[in-house]
Amino acid sequence: MRFRIFMKCLAMSAIAFVGLSLASYSQDRTPPPPPDPAQQRARSVEETLDFLGQSLAKQIDNLMWFHRLEDIAEVDLVRYTGPPPRVISNPTAQGAGNPVVITAYTFIPKEYASTEKLPLLVLVHGGVHADFGSGVAHIVRELVQQGYAVIAPDYRGSTGYGREFWRLIDYGGLENEDVFAGKQWMLENYTNIDPQRVGILGWSHGGMITLMNIFDHPQDYRVAYAGVPVSDLVARMGYKGQGYRDQYSAPYHLGKTAEENVNEYRRRSPAWNAEKLQTPLLIHTNTNDEDVNVLEVEHLIQALKAANKKFEYKIYENAPGGHFFNRIDTRLAKDSRAEVYRFLARYLNPPSPVK
């Protein structure tokens, strides 16, 4: 009798447990409430205003470029085409596979405009979403004064060109080819540029694009400089915050996290492509860099050494300015840039090199 009572209680407990579990499962599976239309409209307005602000800032900055460089350079804005988008939301739409139109700044030194052959530098801006801003006008001035022609592309994903262009970003991918297409455009349109004296340089994300350009097009560049370059996207996703990682896994971008597609993140990382180096290269990094942790660049340096590649590098110890240590106006920054210019001049032979 006691056994039957025990079994009956056990059965009732089991039924109660299953009932509670089903209720809990049903509650967990309840679809989320529909988004608030007012909040959606507010976010849409906020995003529209943000892109309008970027566009206005870009127009003002364009004027600043002419104002700050017109005394020594012929400054122009040009447009050319890069590859079609990697992600096409509606592939059957009219013109869906058209090449992306890229805007670039060009600077031709007035003093040497009649020189038979000028060296060319491709200057690549940084930032996940940024643009070639006049904050680096002092660097362009220093390059032009040495007699370099300069092209600076606003590759896909750059700011100031609206939402659609912003969403074309292909970090570590087709943006590299946008920059390379700018180099090609200069050679096609300026007969006084020497195709055998072309260099490329950039800082941060621009340093990463610099590295990927010489890895993918080793015969097209005579020399390269990469300052505090993003070097290892897998490591970078590990020490950055979730908001930063979300930019890369967005549907219009890579679409997956590094955990979901580690090989794609490695494919886009210079440290995992070090064996391709054939171009003379100088790398600078800084131990107190608050953006590109020195461990990324150290991985790149170690990978290049492991591949028995010849290159030059310098690791600055806690240089003031952190990520921007040699782009600011300190004595150390100017000395560091002079080191860069002397390295470039070895291979490009500008008319008036830095001593």
C-alpha positions as CSV (number, residue, x, y, z in Angstrom):
1,M,0.0,0.0,0.0
2,R,2.8,2.4,1.0
3,F,4.6,1.5,-2.3
4,R,1.4,2.4,-4.4
5,I,1.0,5.7,-2.5
6,F,4.7,6.5,-3.1
7,M,4.3,5.7,-6.8
8,K,1.2,7.8,-7.1
9,C,2.9,10.8,-5.4
10,L,5.9,10.3,-7.7
11,A,3.7,10.3,-10.8
12,M,1.8,13.4,-9.6
13,S,5.2,15.1,-9.0
14,A,6.4,14.2,-12.5
15,I,3.2,15.5,-14.1
16,A,3.5,18.7,-12.1
17,F,7.2,19.1,-13.1
18,V,6.4,18.5,-16.8
19,G,3.6,21.0,-16.6
20,L,5.8,23.6,-15.0
21,S,8.5,22.9,-17.6
22,L,6.1,23.3,-20.5
23,A,4.7,26.5,-19.0
24,S,8.3,27.8,-18.6
25,Y,9.2,26.7,-22.2
26,S,6.1,28.4,-23.5
27,Q,6.9,31.5,-21.6
28,D,10.5,31.5,-22.9
29,R,9.3,31.0,-26.4
30,T,6.9,34.0,-26.3
31,P,7.9,36.3,-29.2
32,P,9.3,39.6,-28.2
33,P,7.0,42.6,-28.4
34,P,7.0,44.5,-31.7
35,P,9.4,47.4,-31.9
36,D,8.0,50.7,-30.9
37,P,7.3,52.7,-34.1
38,A,8.1,56.0,-32.4
39,Q,11.5,54.7,-31.3
40,Q,12.2,53.4,-34.8
41,R,11.3,56.8,-36.3
42,A,13.5,58.6,-33.8
43,R,16.5,56.3,-34.5
44,S,15.9,56.8,-38.3
45,V,15.9,60.6,-37.9
46,E,18.9,60.5,-35.7
47,E,20.8,58.4,-38.2
48,T,19.8,60.8,-41.1
49,L,20.9,63.8,-39.1
50,D,24.2,62.1,-38.4
51,F,24.9,61.4,-42.1
52,L,23.9,65.0,-43.0
53,G,26.3,66.2,-40.4
54,Q,29.1,64.1,-41.8
55,S,28.4,65.4,-45.3
56,L,28.4,69.0,-44.2
57,A,31.7,68.5,-42.3
58,K,33.2,67.0,-45.4
59,Q,32.3,70.0,-47.5
60,I,33.9,72.3,-45.0
61,D,37.0,70.1,-44.8
62,N,37.3,70.1,-48.6
63,L,37.6,73.9,-48.5
64,M,40.2,73.6,-45.7
65,W,42.4,71.4,-47.9
66,F,42.5,74.1,-50.7
67,H,43.1,76.8,-48.1
68,R,45.9,75.1,-46.4
69,L,47.8,73.6,-49.4
70,E,47.1,75.9,-52.4
71,D,50.3,77.9,-51.8
72,I,52.5,74.9,-52.6
73,A,50.3,72.4,-54.4
74,E,47.8,72.0,-57.2
75,V,45.0,70.5,-55.1
76,D,42.1,68.6,-56.8
77,L,39.3,66.3,-56.0
78,V,39.0,63.4,-58.5
79,R,36.7,60.5,-59.0
80,Y,37.4,57.0,-60.3
81,T,36.0,53.5,-60.0
82,G,37.0,50.6,-57.8
83,P,35.5,47.1,-57.8
84,P,31.8,46.4,-57.4
85,P,30.4,46.0,-53.9
86,R,31.1,42.8,-52.1
87,V,27.6,42.7,-50.5
88,I,24.7,43.7,-52.9
89,S,21.4,43.9,-51.1
90,N,19.4,43.6,-54.4
91,P,21.6,41.9,-57.0
92,T,18.9,42.0,-59.7
93,A,18.4,45.8,-59.4
94,Q,19.4,48.0,-62.3
95,G,23.1,48.8,-62.0
96,A,23.5,46.6,-58.9
97,G,26.9,45.2,-60.0
98,N,28.4,48.6,-61.1
99,P,31.9,49.5,-59.8
100,V,32.0,51.7,-56.8
101,V,32.9,55.4,-57.4
102,I,35.7,56.6,-55.2
103,T,36.6,60.2,-54.5
104,A,40.3,61.1,-53.9
105,Y,42.4,64.1,-53.2
106,T,45.4,64.8,-55.4
107,F,48.3,67.1,-54.6
108,I,50.9,68.1,-57.2
109,P,53.9,70.2,-56.0
110,K,53.9,73.5,-57.8
111,E,57.6,74.0,-57.5
112,Y,58.3,70.7,-59.3
113,A,55.3,70.6,-61.7
114,S,57.5,70.9,-64.7
115,T,60.0,68.3,-63.5
116,E,60.3,65.5,-66.0
117,K,59.4,62.7,-63.6
118,L,58.0,62.9,-60.1
119,P,57.7,60.2,-57.4
120,L,54.2,59.4,-56.2
121,L,53.1,58.6,-52.7
122,V,49.7,57.0,-52.0
123,L,48.6,58.3,-48.6
124,V,45.9,56.1,-46.9
125,H,43.7,57.4,-44.2
126,G,42.8,55.4,-41.1
127,G,39.6,54.7,-39.1
128,V,37.0,51.9,-39.4
129,H,34.7,54.7,-40.8
130,A,36.6,57.9,-41.3
131,D,37.9,60.1,-44.1
132,F,41.0,61.9,-45.4
133,G,40.7,64.9,-43.1
134,S,42.7,68.2,-43.1
135,G,44.0,67.3,-39.7
136,V,46.9,65.7,-41.5
137,A,47.6,68.7,-43.8
138,H,50.9,69.3,-42.1
139,I,52.0,65.8,-43.2
140,V,50.9,66.4,-46.8
141,R,52.7,69.7,-46.8
142,E,55.9,68.0,-45.7
143,L,55.6,65.5,-48.5
144,V,54.8,68.0,-51.2
145,Q,57.7,70.2,-50.1
146,Q,60.0,67.2,-50.8
147,G,58.6,67.0,-54.3
148,Y,56.2,64.1,-54.0
149,A,52.9,63.9,-55.9
150,V,50.3,62.6,-53.5
151,I,47.0,60.8,-53.9
152,A,44.7,60.2,-50.9
153,P,41.6,58.1,-51.6
154,D,38.4,58.1,-49.6
155,Y,37.9,54.4,-50.1
156,R,34.5,52.6,-49.7
157,G,33.1,53.1,-46.2
158,S,34.6,56.5,-45.7
159,T,32.5,59.2,-44.0
160,G,31.0,62.3,-45.7
161,Y,29.4,60.5,-48.7
162,G,26.1,59.3,-47.3
163,R,24.7,56.2,-45.8
164,E,24.9,53.9,-48.9
165,F,28.6,54.6,-49.4
166,W,29.3,54.2,-45.6
167,R,27.7,50.8,-45.8
168,L,29.9,49.6,-48.6
169,I,32.7,49.2,-46.1
170,D,34.8,46.1,-46.7
171,Y,37.4,46.3,-44.0
172,G,40.6,44.6,-45.0
173,G,39.0,43.6,-48.4
174,L,37.9,45.6,-51.4
175,E,38.9,48.9,-49.8
176,N,42.5,47.7,-50.5
177,E,41.7,47.6,-54.2
178,D,40.0,51.0,-54.0
179,V,43.4,52.4,-52.9
180,F,45.3,50.5,-55.5
181,A,42.9,51.8,-58.2
182,G,43.8,55.3,-57.1
183,K,47.5,54.6,-57.7
184,Q,46.6,53.3,-61.1
185,W,44.5,56.4,-61.9
186,M,47.4,58.7,-61.1
187,L,49.8,56.8,-63.4
188,E,47.2,56.9,-66.2
189,N,46.4,60.6,-65.9
190,Y,49.8,62.2,-65.0
191,T,52.5,61.5,-67.6
192,N,55.2,63.2,-65.4
193,I,54.8,60.6,-62.6
194,D,57.5,57.9,-62.6
195,P,55.8,54.5,-62.4
196,Q,59.0,53.1,-61.0
197,R,59.0,55.5,-58.0
198,V,55.7,54.8,-56.3
199,G,55.4,54.4,-52.5
200,I,52.5,53.9,-50.1
201,L,52.1,54.9,-46.5
202,G,49.5,55.1,-43.8
203,W,48.8,55.0,-40.1
204,S,46.5,52.7,-38.1
205,H,43.9,51.2,-40.4
206,G,45.7,53.1,-43.2
207,G,48.8,51.2,-42.2
208,M,46.9,48.0,-42.5
209,I,45.7,48.9,-46.0
210,T,49.3,49.9,-46.8
211,L,50.5,46.4,-45.8
212,M,47.8,44.6,-47.7
213,N,48.5,46.6,-50.8
214,I,52.2,45.6,-50.9
215,F,51.3,42.0,-50.0
216,D,48.7,41.8,-52.9
217,H,50.6,44.0,-55.4
218,P,54.3,43.5,-54.6
219,Q,55.6,44.7,-58.0
220,D,53.6,47.9,-57.9
221,Y,55.2,49.7,-55.0
222,R,58.8,50.6,-54.5
223,V,58.6,51.2,-50.7
224,A,56.1,51.3,-47.9
225,Y,55.7,52.8,-44.4
226,A,53.1,51.4,-41.9
227,G,52.6,53.4,-38.7
228,V,50.9,51.8,-35.7
229,P,49.2,49.4,-38.2
230,V,46.2,47.3,-37.4
231,S,47.8,43.9,-37.8
232,D,45.8,41.1,-36.4
233,L,42.0,41.3,-36.5
234,V,41.5,38.1,-34.5
235,A,43.5,39.5,-31.6
236,R,41.8,42.9,-32.1
237,M,38.4,41.4,-31.7
238,G,39.6,39.8,-28.4
239,Y,40.6,43.0,-26.6
240,K,38.1,45.5,-28.1
241,G,34.5,45.9,-26.7
242,Q,31.3,44.4,-28.0
243,G,30.3,47.6,-29.8
244,Y,33.5,47.6,-31.8
245,R,33.0,43.9,-32.7
246,D,29.4,44.5,-33.7
247,Q,30.7,46.8,-36.5
248,Y,32.4,43.9,-38.2
249,S,29.7,41.4,-37.8
250,A,27.0,43.7,-39.2
251,P,25.1,42.2,-42.2
252,Y,26.5,44.9,-44.6
253,H,30.0,44.3,-43.4
254,L,31.6,40.9,-42.7
255,G,28.4,39.4,-41.5
256,K,30.0,37.1,-38.9
257,T,32.0,37.4,-35.8
258,A,35.6,36.2,-35.6
259,E,34.4,33.2,-33.6
260,E,32.0,32.3,-36.4
261,N,34.5,32.8,-39.3
262,V,38.1,33.1,-37.9
263,N,39.6,32.3,-41.3
264,E,38.1,35.3,-42.9
265,Y,39.4,37.6,-40.1
266,R,42.9,36.0,-40.6
267,R,42.7,36.4,-44.3
268,R,42.3,40.2,-43.8
269,S,45.1,40.5,-41.3
270,P,48.6,41.5,-42.2
271,A,50.2,39.4,-39.5
272,W,48.7,36.3,-41.2
273,N,50.0,37.3,-44.6
274,A,53.6,38.1,-43.7
275,E,55.1,35.6,-46.1
276,K,54.0,37.7,-49.0
277,L,56.3,40.6,-48.3
278,Q,58.6,41.6,-51.1
279,T,58.7,45.4,-50.8
280,P,61.1,47.5,-48.6
281,L,59.1,48.2,-45.5
282,L,59.4,50.4,-42.3
283,I,57.1,49.8,-39.4
284,H,56.6,52.0,-36.3
285,T,54.6,51.2,-33.2
286,N,54.3,52.5,-29.6
287,T,54.0,50.6,-26.4
288,N,51.4,52.9,-24.9
289,D,49.1,53.0,-28.0
290,E,45.6,53.2,-26.7
291,D,44.0,52.1,-30.1
292,V,46.2,49.5,-31.7
293,N,47.7,47.5,-28.9
294,V,51.4,46.9,-29.4
295,L,50.8,43.1,-29.2
296,E,49.2,43.3,-32.7
297,V,52.3,44.9,-34.3
298,E,54.6,42.6,-32.3
299,H,52.8,39.7,-33.9
300,L,53.3,41.2,-37.3
301,I,57.0,41.7,-36.6
302,Q,57.4,38.2,-35.3
303,A,55.6,36.8,-38.4
304,L,57.9,38.7,-40.8
305,K,61.0,37.5,-39.0
306,A,59.7,33.9,-39.0
307,A,59.2,34.2,-42.8
308,N,62.8,35.5,-43.1
309,K,61.7,38.8,-44.5
310,K,63.9,41.9,-44.7
311,F,62.3,45.0,-43.2
312,E,62.9,47.7,-40.7
313,Y,61.0,48.5,-37.6
314,K,61.1,50.6,-34.4
315,I,59.1,50.1,-31.2
316,Y,58.8,53.4,-29.3
317,E,58.6,53.1,-25.5
318,N,55.7,55.1,-24.1
319,A,56.1,57.9,-26.6
320,P,53.8,60.9,-25.7
321,G,50.7,61.0,-27.9
322,G,50.0,57.3,-27.8
323,H,48.3,56.2,-31.1
324,F,49.1,59.6,-32.7
325,F,52.7,59.9,-31.3
326,N,54.4,60.8,-34.6
327,R,51.5,62.6,-36.3
328,I,51.3,65.4,-33.8
329,D,53.6,68.5,-33.5
330,T,56.1,67.5,-30.8
331,R,59.8,67.4,-31.4
332,L,59.7,63.6,-31.1
333,A,56.9,63.4,-33.7
334,K,58.8,65.5,-36.2
335,D,62.0,63.5,-35.7
336,S,60.1,60.3,-36.2
337,R,58.5,61.6,-39.4
338,A,61.9,62.7,-40.6
339,E,63.1,59.1,-40.1
340,V,60.1,57.9,-42.2
341,Y,60.9,60.5,-45.0
342,R,64.6,59.5,-45.1
343,F,63.5,55.8,-45.5
344,L,61.1,56.6,-48.3
345,A,63.7,58.8,-50.1
346,R,66.1,56.0,-50.3
347,Y,63.9,54.3,-52.8
348,L,61.9,57.2,-54.3
349,N,64.6,59.9,-54.7
350,P,62.4,63.0,-54.4
351,P,63.7,66.3,-55.7
352,S,64.2,67.8,-52.2
353,P,64.6,65.0,-49.7
354,V,64.7,65.6,-45.9
355,K,68.3,65.6,-44.6
